[in-house]
Amino acid sequence: MLTRFLIVFLIAINTTPSNEVTIQWNESKKLTWSDFKGPVERGSDAVAVTASGITFSFSVQQSNDTFVSFEAHADAHFYPEKSWYLKDKGDDHILAHEQLHFDITELHVRKLRYEISKLRISQNIKTELRHAHEQANIQLAKMQNAYDTQSENSMNKEQQAIWSAFVKAELLKYKAYRSQ
């Protein structure tokens, strides 16, 4: 049986308490094992679990029952209290695999920001914003699953390297929309 190295939790807006500790994605701050503070899941065949997701919010301004402007915010967050690893099995290779999952979350935040930048105010803006967020989460889940499948949860080092290069290039492509 293939050992699972990672389970990704995609956490959408309003699914976690506002006082929950999070780490926002930052280009200069990589995850360390000390960021993984959650309890180890008994019976899991995973070596590590990363909980990350897109946090999204928006507001619209109205005048005389007409939407006149909108503002939207999206961020990639890591949830330390829901992330864990087996101390005797966690190594730099597995940590790099975990980091790439968080990077993939940031990539989809950038893509979401790009999609939002193309939107224009209309009477359907709320629906369009919700749809953009929903699509970002769907695409994020698909990519996370493809990454784990193709890299065999980090065991296939060649595929792990291919994915690392791909995500790095994609992040660069959407650099204008990076988290600050």
Secondary structure, DSSP 8 states (H G I E B T S, - for coil): -------EEE--TTSS-TT---EE-BTTB---GGG--S---TT---SEEEEEEEEEEEEEEEETTEEEEEEEEEEEEE-GGG-EE-TTT--HHHHHHHHHHHHHHHHHHHHHHHHHHH----TTHHHHHHHHHHHHHHHHHHHHHHHHHHTTTTT-HHHHHHHHHHHHHHHHHTGGG---
